[in-house]
């Protein structure tokens, strides 16, 4: 369809099309009223078959071994309705060459909303340059347990962190295309995802598993993807409580709801009446002719069909221009700017967990360096499921270290022969051992690989290599790769330095080298608890047909049970040191409709420039209900030169302290004393600065 015909179809002629600065601005340049008027006009002209066709997805391409890639809500040439083509996009614009960013968990460790918005914008641009209209992301499922195979695709265990970064990604992506936060809701087991019934009470659902989705909706998300699992007895894609009552009515979501791909729907009537607007990727399974027949039989109301088609057309006319790819240069896909951003993300997400006796950074005194472990030489990018992205190149850690090493002699040892490893370790000034996971250990369960990771420890051979290297050389540094927590008690005390690099993307090797040699100062903080053993965590059951999710997990669970983890949520070291002082609240009595602002002075008392992540936790003194010891309510990054002091302001609304009363079906604010605690991590010893406040007018 040419531009003139398209603009005539949607009721607009002659106006220039401009990219928006906000997630909810129409890319087509149309006002909301113009879009609604055109949708109503077309709806009146459409036959039942044409309406159902819009709701029935089509599979366009399947990439064997790399998950489903392309699918669409089809075009209607008679009425000038464009197709809406979707593309997998977790760490990049899937299917074909694209920038491969670090996995979302690594970006979660950056705690950097501005960075995540920029990443969303690049992925959105590259998705559009490929001619696709909707990227299937971000994934904002809460990490209940680090064994979840798809942990790497989300941002962490905390609802606030998930919501802030997910919303930032939506805003960035929707400068170019539609975003699709997923999987709504309660999806955090992979092996049983097609049949498991997740059972949780209403308060747990509202306070723990939904807030991050609401932040994405409030940011203007155009679409939402339902999850595979059942929730309290109903498939998420057929769950009227989730889709109609909460998402659409309570939250006022104006976009469309699509199913996950294959096996996410099993009942035509239940799905349509629950409010599922688009079955993907093949609507012939339950929508298509079956849906039209259900309408004629009176099993599905016509108004439900009209509501679905209205939502689909609304987003098509909001985002899809007639010259959709004009100005979007495929030569800019994975260009130098995008690669530089991927490298920056890998640096900011790298978490320094331990650094005794100045083992890092590697200084000028290091003349000989040994790099060990098979992962050092691998381009370890993460899962090969639906989040798979093909990079134009990828830099392994070994390549990055060799490029950066300069005059330092670097010797590589796979580590299969422990005797050889010990000999090499004794002959050099420092050793860096790489260990962790690959796509074979964890990821989307596709039958042959991936799935949930039940053993959180390293492979036995890697543990043996670390111990051998540590015995032979006291300056033994361990760099871990993977998508979630790794248990390291068997060797943690033997080495002076440990860093978590996650799956660091196509520029990961260069980023790792920059941090190891001190060109970049690490600033990442853990987006999840790292336990001493799996016994410290809530149970993980990837087999049962029914699994109960309780209110607590992660750091809240450990706080409640008084358990000390190996490394706490929010923890991460730097090559410099920071001092926190002078916490002050703007008010000690805050009206429920006002804002609480906590200010704290942070000083860089070390010799290197760095960035610190300042965290605000709230405690509940005298609560009459079961509440966490504390939970994260705000955070911010601050860049500081040596000796510099800056004031960091952290803001929250009293409404964010409400709890959901299931008996009244309403959010309520307790009339109690609240405790504001500020520091560098969730560890109690790190939250020495505190002040009390109350909420009035409730």
C-alpha positions in Angstrom: 0.0 0.0 0.0 1.5 3.4 -0.9 1.6 6.3 1.6 -1.4 8.2 0.2 -3.7 5.2 0.3 -2.5 4.3 3.8 -3.1 7.8 5.1 -6.5 8.0 3.5 -7.3 4.7 5.1 -6.5 5.9 8.6 -8.0 9.4 8.1 -4.8 11.4 7.7 -3.2 13.2 4.8 -0.2 15.4 4.3 1.2 15.4 7.8 4.8 14.5 8.5 5.5 11.4 10.6 7.8 12.0 13.6 9.3 9.7 16.2 7.9 10.3 19.7 9.7 11.2 22.8 7.4 9.2 25.0 6.3 5.6 25.0 2.6 6.4 24.5 2.9 8.9 21.6 1.6 7.6 18.3 4.3 7.0 15.7 1.8 7.6 12.9 1.2 11.2 14.2 -2.5 10.6 14.8 -4.3 11.8 17.9 -6.1 9.4 20.1 -9.4 10.7 18.9 -8.4 10.3 15.2 -7.3 6.7 15.9 -10.5 5.8 17.8 -12.7 7.4 15.1 -11.0 5.4 12.3 -11.2 2.1 14.4 -14.9 2.5 14.9 -15.5 3.2 11.2 -13.6 0.1 10.2 -15.2 -2.0 12.8 -18.6 -1.2 11.4 -17.5 -2.3 7.9 -15.8 -5.6 8.9 -17.4 -9.0 8.6 -17.1 -11.5 11.4 -14.5 -13.5 9.5 -12.4 -10.4 9.0 -12.6 -9.5 12.6 -11.6 -13.0 13.7 -8.8 -13.0 11.2 -7.2 -10.0 13.0 -7.3 -12.1 16.2 -5.7 -15.2 14.6 -2.0 -15.0 14.4 0.1 -16.5 11.6 3.5 -18.1 11.8 5.9 -16.5 9.3 9.2 -18.1 10.2 10.7 -20.7 12.5 14.4 -20.8 13.2 15.2 -24.4 14.1 16.9 -24.6 17.5 16.6 -20.9 18.0 12.9 -20.6 19.0 10.0 -19.0 17.2 11.0 -15.7 15.5 8.4 -14.1 13.2 4.6 -14.1 13.6 1.9 -11.7 12.7 -1.6 -10.4 13.1 -2.5 -10.4 9.4 -3.2 -7.6 7.0 -6.6 -6.9 5.5 -6.1 -5.4 2.0 -9.7 -4.8 1.4 -9.9 -2.3 4.3 -6.3 -1.2 4.2 -5.3 -2.7 7.6 -1.6 -3.4 7.8 -0.1 -6.6 9.2 1.5 -6.5 12.7 4.8 -8.5 12.5 6.4 -9.6 15.8 10.0 -10.4 16.6 11.7 -12.1 19.5 13.8 -9.5 21.4 15.3 -10.1 24.8 19.0 -9.3 24.4 18.6 -8.0 20.9 16.4 -8.0 17.8 16.2 -11.8 17.1 16.4 -13.6 13.8 19.4 -12.6 11.8 22.3 -10.2 12.5 21.7 -7.8 15.3 23.4 -6.2 18.3 23.7 -8.8 21.1 23.5 -7.0 24.4 24.3 -8.6 27.8 21.3 -10.6 29.0 18.7 -8.8 31.0 20.0 -10.1 34.3 23.3 -8.5 33.7 21.5 -5.2 32.9 19.5 -5.7 36.0 22.8 -5.7 37.9 23.5 -2.3 36.5 20.5 -0.8 38.2 20.6 1.8 35.5 17.2 2.9 34.1 18.7 5.4 31.7 21.0 2.7 30.2 18.1 0.3 29.9 16.0 2.9 28.0 18.9 3.4 25.6 19.2 -0.4 25.1 15.4 -0.6 24.5 15.7 2.2 21.9 18.5 0.4 20.0 16.6 -2.9 20.0 13.5 -1.1 18.9 15.4 0.6 16.1 16.9 -2.7 14.9 13.6 -4.4 15.1 12.0 -1.7 12.9 15.0 -1.8 10.5 14.1 -5.5 9.9 10.6 -4.5 9.1 9.0 -5.8 12.3 6.4 -3.9 14.3 6.5 -5.5 17.7 9.4 -6.7 19.8 8.5 -9.5 22.2 10.0 -8.1 25.3 11.0 -7.1 27.9 10.6 -10.2 30.1 9.6 -8.9 33.5 8.8 -12.2 35.3 10.0 -12.1 38.9 12.9 -14.4 39.7 11.5 -16.5 42.6 14.4 -18.9 42.5 17.7 -18.9 40.7 17.1 -22.4 39.3 14.7 -21.0 36.8 16.1 -21.7 33.4 15.1 -18.4 31.9 16.4 -16.3 34.8 18.8 -14.6 32.5 15.9 -13.1 30.5 14.6 -11.0 33.4 16.1 -8.3 35.7 16.1 -9.9 39.1 14.1 -10.9 42.2 12.7 -7.6 43.3 9.4 -6.1 41.9 10.6 -2.5 42.1 13.9 -3.2 40.2 12.0 -5.3 37.6 9.4 -2.6 37.1 11.7 0.4 36.8 14.0 -1.3 34.3 11.1 -3.0 32.4 9.3 0.4 32.1 12.5 2.0 30.9 12.9 -0.6 28.2 9.3 -0.1 27.1 9.8 3.7 26.8 13.0 3.2 24.8 11.6 0.5 22.4 8.4 2.4 21.7 10.2 5.3 20.2 10.3 2.9 17.2 8.0 -0.1 17.6 5.5 -1.7 20.0 6.9 -3.4 23.1 5.4 -6.5 24.6 6.2 -7.1 28.3 5.9 -10.8 29.2 4.9 -13.4 30.5 1.7 -12.3 32.4 1.9 -13.7 35.1 3.6 -16.0 37.7 5.9 -17.6 35.1 9.2 -18.7 36.8 9.6 -22.4 36.2 10.5 -23.6 32.7 10.5 -27.4 32.7 6.8 -27.6 33.7 5.6 -24.3 32.1 3.1 -26.0 29.8 1.2 -27.7 32.5 2.0 -26.3 36.0 -0.7 -24.6 38.0 0.8 -21.8 40.1 -1.3 -21.3 43.2 -0.9 -18.1 45.2 -3.2 -15.9 47.4 -4.5 -12.6 46.2 -2.2 -10.5 48.3 0.9 -12.3 47.0 -0.3 -11.9 43.5 -1.0 -8.2 43.9 2.1 -7.2 45.9 4.8 -9.5 44.6 4.0 -10.8 41.1 2.1 -7.9 39.4 3.6 -4.5 40.4 6.3 -4.7 37.7 3.8 -5.4 35.0 1.8 -2.4 36.1 4.8 -0.1 35.8 5.2 -1.3 32.2 1.5 -0.6 31.5 1.8 2.8 33.1 4.8 3.5 30.8 2.5 2.9 27.8 3.2 -0.7 26.8 1.3 -1.4 23.6 0.9 -5.1 24.1 1.2 -7.7 26.9 2.0 -11.4 26.4 0.2 -14.0 28.6 2.1 -16.8 30.2 2.0 -20.5 29.5 1.3 -21.6 33.1 -2.0 -21.8 34.9 -2.6 -19.4 37.7 -5.0 -20.5 40.4 -6.6 -23.1 38.1 -6.9 -21.1 34.8 -4.4 -20.8 32.0 -3.0 -17.3 32.1 -4.2 -16.7 28.5 -7.7 -17.8 29.6 -7.7 -16.1 33.0 -10.4 -13.4 33.2 -9.2 -12.3 36.7 -5.8 -11.5 35.3 -6.7 -10.2 31.8 -10.1 -8.5 32.2 -10.5 -7.6 35.8 -7.0 -6.5 36.7 -5.1 -5.6 33.5 -7.9 -4.0 31.5 -10.4 -2.7 34.1 -8.3 -1.8 37.1 -5.2 -0.8 35.4 -6.9 0.8 32.3 -4.7 -1.0 29.8 -5.6 0.1 26.3 -3.3 -2.2 24.4 -3.8 -5.8 23.2 -3.1 -9.0 24.9 -1.5 -11.8 22.9 -0.8 -15.4 23.9 2.6 -16.9 24.3 3.6 -19.0 21.4 2.0 -22.5 21.1 0.3 -24.4 24.0 -0.8 -21.2 25.7 -4.4 -21.6 24.8 -6.5 -24.8 25.0 -10.1 -23.5 24.9 -11.5 -21.2 22.2 -14.5 -19.9 24.2 -12.6 -19.5 27.5 -9.8 -17.5 25.9 -12.1 -15.2 23.9 -14.4 -14.6 26.9 -11.4 -14.0 29.2 -10.2 -11.2 27.0 -7.3 -12.7 25.0 -7.2 -10.6 21.9 -4.7 -12.4 19.7 -3.7 -16.0 19.6 -0.1 -16.6 18.5 1.6 -17.8 16.5 -1.1 -19.9 14.7 -4.7 -18.7 15.2 -6.0 -21.8 13.4 -5.4 -23.8 16.6 -8.2 -22.2 18.6 -9.3 -18.9 17.0 -9.9 -18.7 13.2 -12.9 -20.7 12.1 -13.4 -22.2 15.6 -13.8 -18.7 17.0 -16.2 -17.6 14.3 -18.3 -20.8 14.9 -18.3 -20.1 18.7 -19.7 -16.6 18.0 -22.4 -17.9 15.8 -23.3 -20.5 18.4 -23.7 -17.7 21.0 -20.8 -19.1 23.1 -18.7 -15.9 22.6 -20.4 -12.5 22.6 -19.9 -10.3 19.6 -18.9 -7.5 21.9 -15.9 -9.5 23.0 -14.8 -9.9 19.4 -15.3 -6.2 18.8 -13.3 -5.3 21.9 -10.4 -7.5 20.7 -10.4 -6.1 17.2 -10.6 -2.5 18.6 -7.5 -3.1 20.6 -5.6 -4.6 17.7 -6.5 -1.9 15.3 -5.8 0.8 17.8 -2.1 -0.3 18.1 -1.7 -0.9 14.4 -2.9 2.6 13.6 -0.8 4.1 16.4 2.5 2.4 15.5 2.6 1.2 11.9 3.3 3.9 9.3 3.0 3.1 5.5 6.7 3.7 5.0 7.6 1.9 8.2 11.2 1.2 7.3 11.9 4.5 5.7 14.9 6.1 7.4 15.8 2.9 9.2 19.1 1.8 7.8 20.0 -1.9 8.1 23.7 -0.8 8.0 23.2 0.8 11.4 22.3 -2.6 12.9 25.1 -3.6 15.3 27.1 -0.5 14.3 29.9 1.0 16.4 27.5 3.0 18.6 25.4 0.0 19.3 28.5 -2.1 20.0 29.8 0.6 22.3 26.5 0.6 24.2 26.6 -3.2 24.6 30.2 -2.9 25.9 29.1 -0.3 28.4 26.2 -2.4 29.6 28.5 -5.4 30.2 30.8 -3.2 32.2 28.0 -1.7 34.3 26.5 -5.1 35.0 29.6 -6.8 36.1 29.5 -7.4 39.9 32.7 -7.5 41.9 31.9 -9.9 44.7 35.2 -10.2 46.5 38.5 -8.4 46.3 41.0 -9.2 49.0 44.5 -7.8 49.3 44.2 -5.8 46.1 44.0 -8.8 43.8 42.1 -6.6 41.3 42.7 -4.6 39.3 45.6 -6.3 37.6 48.4 -3.8 38.0 51.7 -2.9 36.2 53.5 -5.4 38.3 51.8 -8.3 36.5 54.2 -9.4 33.7 52.8 -12.9 33.3 49.1 -13.9 33.3 47.4 -17.2 33.0 43.8 -17.5 31.8 42.1 -20.8 32.5 38.9 -22.5 31.9 37.0 -23.5 28.7 34.6 -20.6 29.1 37.4 -18.1 28.7 37.7 -19.1 25.0 33.9 -19.4 24.4 31.7 -16.7 23.0 29.3 -17.3 25.8 26.2 -15.2 25.0 23.4 -17.2 26.7 20.3 -19.1 25.9 19.6 -20.5 22.4 15.8 -20.4 22.9 13.5 -17.6 21.8 15.9 -15.0 23.1 18.6 -16.1 20.7 20.2 -13.3 18.7 22.9 -13.8 16.0 25.7 -11.2 16.4 28.0 -10.0 13.6 30.9 -10.9 15.9 31.5 -11.8 19.5 34.5 -11.3 21.7 35.5 -14.0 24.1 37.1 -13.2 27.4 40.4 -14.6 26.3 40.4 -12.5 23.1 39.5 -9.4 25.2 42.3 -10.0 27.7 44.9 -10.6 25.0 43.9 -7.4 23.2 44.2 -5.4 26.4 47.2 -7.1 27.9 49.8 -5.2 25.9 53.3 -6.3 27.1 51.8 -8.8 29.6 52.4 -12.3 28.5 49.1 -14.3 28.5 49.1 -18.1 28.6 45.8 -20.0 28.1 45.0 -23.3 29.7 41.7 -25.1 29.2 42.2 -26.7 32.6 41.4 -30.3 31.7 44.8 -31.4 33.0 45.1 -30.2 36.6 48.8 -30.9 36.8 49.4 -28.7 33.8 47.2 -26.0 35.3 49.1 -26.0 38.5 52.4 -25.8 36.7 51.3 -22.8 34.6 49.7 -21.1 37.6 53.0 -21.3 39.6 54.9 -19.7 36.6 52.9 -16.5 36.4 52.1 -13.4 38.5 48.3 -13.9 38.5 45.7 -16.4 37.3 42.2 -15.7 36.0 39.9 -18.7 36.0 36.6 -18.6 34.1 33.8 -20.9 35.1 30.0 -21.0 35.1 27.1 -21.9 32.8 26.3 -22.0 29.1 23.1 -22.6 27.0 23.5 -26.3 27.7 23.0 -25.7 31.5 20.1 -23.3 31.6 17.6 -21.5 29.3 14.3 -22.0 27.6 13.4 -25.7 27.8 13.4 -27.0 24.2 13.8 -30.7 24.8 17.4 -31.1 23.8 19.1 -28.4 26.0 18.3 -25.6 28.4 15.6 -25.8 31.0 15.9 -25.3 34.7 19.2 -25.6 36.5 18.7 -27.7 39.6 22.3 -27.8 40.7 23.4 -24.2 41.6 27.1 -25.2 42.0 29.8 -25.2 39.3 30.6 -28.3 37.3 33.0 -30.5 39.3 35.8 -30.0 36.8 35.6 -26.2 37.2 35.7 -26.5 41.0 38.7 -28.7 40.8 40.4 -26.3 38.4 39.8 -23.3 40.8 41.2 -25.2 43.7 44.3 -26.3 41.8 45.0 -22.8 40.5 44.4 -21.3 44.0 46.8 -23.8 45.6 49.5 -22.9 43.1 49.1 -19.1 43.0 47.7 -16.9 45.8 46.6 -14.2 43.2 43.8 -16.4 41.7 40.9 -14.5 40.4 37.6 -16.2 39.4 35.2 -14.7 36.8 31.8 -16.4 36.7 29.4 -16.4 33.8 25.8 -17.4 33.9 22.2 -16.2 34.2 21.6 -16.3 37.9 23.1 -17.2 41.3 26.0 -19.7 41.6 26.8 -21.4 44.9 30.5 -21.2 45.6 31.1 -22.3 49.2 33.4 -25.1 48.1 36.1 -22.7 46.9 35.1 -19.1 47.8 37.5 -18.8 50.7 40.4 -20.1 48.7 40.6 -17.2 46.2 41.1 -13.4 46.9 38.8 -12.1 44.1 35.5 -13.1 42.5 33.5 -11.3 39.8 30.2 -12.1 38.2 30.1 -11.3 34.5 26.8 -13.0 33.6 26.3 -13.6 29.8 28.0 -10.4 28.8 27.0 -10.0 25.2 29.0 -9.6 22.0 31.4 -7.1 23.5 31.7 -9.0 26.7 35.3 -10.1 26.4 36.5 -6.5 26.0 34.3 -5.3 28.9 35.7 -8.1 31.2 39.2 -7.1 30.2 38.6 -3.4 30.9 37.3 -4.2 34.4 40.1 -6.7 35.2 42.9 -4.3 34.2 41.2 -1.4 35.9 40.3 0.7 32.9 36.8 0.6 34.1 35.7 0.6 37.8 33.0 -2.0 38.5 29.8 -0.7 39.9 27.2 -3.5 39.4 25.1 -4.7 42.3 23.4 -8.1 42.6 19.8 -8.1 41.5 19.2 -11.3 43.5 20.5 -13.1 46.6 23.5 -15.4 46.1 22.9 -18.2 48.7 25.5 -20.3 50.4 23.4 -23.4 49.5 20.1 -24.1 47.8 18.8 -25.0 51.3 18.7 -21.3 52.1 16.1 -20.7 49.4 12.4 -21.3 49.0 11.6 -24.7 47.4 11.9 -25.1 43.6 9.7 -27.8 42.0 9.9 -28.2 38.2 8.0 -31.5 38.2 4.7 -31.1 40.1 1.4 -30.2 38.4 0.6 -27.7 41.2 3.1 -25.5 42.9 2.3 -23.0 45.7 4.0 -19.6 45.6 4.3 -17.9 49.0 4.6 -14.3 49.8 8.4 -14.5 50.5 11.4 -15.3 48.4 14.9 -14.0 47.9 16.2 -11.4 50.3 12.8 -10.9 52.0 12.7 -14.7 52.7 16.2 -14.6 54.2 15.5 -11.5 56.3 12.3 -13.2 57.7 14.2 -16.4 58.4 17.3 -14.6 59.7 19.5 -16.4 57.1 22.8 -15.0 56.1 23.5 -15.5 52.3 26.9 -15.7 50.7 26.2 -12.3 49.0 23.2 -10.2 49.8 20.7 -8.6 47.3 22.1 -5.2 46.2 25.7 -6.1 47.0 28.7 -5.2 44.8 32.2 -3.9 45.4 34.2 -1.2 43.7 37.9 -0.3 43.2 37.2 2.7 45.3 35.3 3.2 48.6 32.2 5.3 49.5 31.1 6.9 52.7 27.4 7.6 53.4 26.4 10.4 55.7 23.7 12.9 56.7 20.5 11.1 55.9 17.5 13.5 56.1 13.9 13.2 55.1 11.9 16.1 53.7 9.1 15.3 56.2 8.6 13.0 59.2 4.8 13.2 58.7 3.9 12.7 55.1 0.4 13.1 53.6 -0.7 10.1 51.6 -0.9 12.2 48.5 2.5 13.8 49.0 6.0 12.6 48.3 8.6 11.3 50.7 12.1 12.4 49.7 15.2 10.9 51.4 18.5 12.7 50.8 21.9 11.3 51.7 25.4 12.5 51.1 27.7 10.1 49.4 31.5 10.7 49.3 34.1 8.9 47.2 36.9 8.4 49.8 39.1 6.3 47.5 41.6 7.1 44.8 39.5 6.2 41.7 36.5 7.7 40.1 33.4 5.4 40.3 29.7 5.1 40.4 27.7 4.0 43.4 24.1 2.6 43.5 22.3 4.1 46.5 19.4 2.0 47.8 16.4 3.0 50.0 14.6 0.3 52.0 11.5 0.7 54.1 10.8 -1.2 57.4 7.4 -1.4 59.1 7.5 -0.8 62.9 4.5 -2.1 64.8 2.8 -3.6 61.7 -0.3 -5.6 62.5 0.0 -7.7 59.3 2.7 -10.0 58.0 5.1 -7.7 56.2 8.8 -8.0 55.2 11.6 -6.9 57.5 12.4 -4.4 54.8 11.9 -4.0 51.1 13.4 -1.9 48.4 11.4 1.2 47.5 13.9 3.5 45.6 17.4 3.6 44.2 19.7 5.8 42.2 23.2 5.9 40.6 25.7 8.6 41.4 29.1 9.2 39.7 31.8 10.5 41.9 35.4 11.6 41.4 38.0 10.9 44.2 37.2 13.1 47.2 33.9 14.3 45.7 30.6 14.4 47.7 27.2 14.6 46.1 23.7 14.6 47.6 21.5 11.8 46.3 17.7 12.2 46.5 15.5 9.2 46.6 11.7 9.7 46.2 8.7 7.5 46.9 5.0 7.9 47.2 3.2 6.8 50.4 0.9 4.9 48.0 3.8 2.6 47.4 3.7 1.5 51.0 0.2 0.2 50.8 -0.7 -3.4 51.3 -3.5 -5.3 49.5 -6.3 -6.3 51.8 -7.9 -9.3 50.1 -10.9 -9.3 52.4 -11.8 -5.8 51.2 -10.3 -6.1 47.7 -8.5 -2.8 48.2 -5.1 -1.3 48.8 -4.7 0.2 52.3 -2.0 2.2 54.0 -1.2 1.2 57.6 -1.1 3.9 60.3 2.2 2.8 61.8 5.8 4.1 62.1 7.9 3.5 59.0 11.7 3.2 59.0 13.7 4.6 56.0 17.1 3.0 55.7 19.7 4.0 53.1 22.9 2.3 52.1 24.9 0.3 49.5 23.1 -3.1 49.8 20.2 -4.9 51.6 22.6 -6.2 54.3 21.6 -4.9 57.7 25.2 -3.7 58.4 25.1 -1.6 55.3 21.9 0.2 56.3 23.1 2.1 59.4 21.6 5.4 58.3 17.9 5.5 59.1 15.1 7.8 60.1 11.4 7.3 61.0 8.3 8.8 59.5 4.5 8.4 59.6 1.8 8.8 56.9 -1.0 11.1 57.7 -4.4 11.7 56.1 -5.2 8.0 55.7 
